[in-house]
Amino acid sequence: MNIAIRLGLVAGLALTISACKTTTSSVSTHTDLSNRSVVAYANGLDIEPVKGKKNGFKLAHSKVQIGCLKPELIKLLKKVESHYGKSVIVTSGYRSASYNRRVRGVKNSQHIQCKAADIRVPGVSKQALAKFAKTLPGIGGVGIYCRSSFVHLDTGGRRDWYWGCGKRRRS
């Protein structure tokens, strides 16, 4: 694909995303797309924003904290990696209560207790990832969201949800 077409696609995607009622933030890449992510997704390089590895997992940015993740959750993430043969990219791990409020997380979020991670796997749709995650023994919550590329996994109570654009379904 030549550069002019690629730039046109990037500009079109950026306009489409900017028309959505979301804000951009380089810190909260798990809830919104940063400008760099728009370019990465348009070019098919969905792992470009990844900053580094910690405890064997790739991190979406330097603010992601996974040092306190519970062993049960780490086992689940390793099962996801093993199933797909690709590294899990963690977009959100531990959150302080104040940060959780800023990203509009629920008050009793599993992220605050180090029992949750928002993840993605390059080349795997969030729907396919969520469907597989629901089959894992020990899984608690599995959630997907309309304008995001990640899947929420936790080891809390068994539940799943899909927050669609304008609609919320929970089961």
Buried (B, 14 or more C-beta within 10 A) or exposed (E): EEEEEBEEEBEEBBEEBEEEEBEBBEBBBBBBBBEBBBBBBBBEEBBEBBEEEBEEBBBBBEBBBBEEBBEEBBEBBEBBBEBBEBBBBBBBBBBEEEBBEBBEBEEEBBBBBBBBBBBBBBEBEBEEBBBBBEEBEEBBBBBBBEBBBBBBBBBBEEEBBBBEEEEEEEE
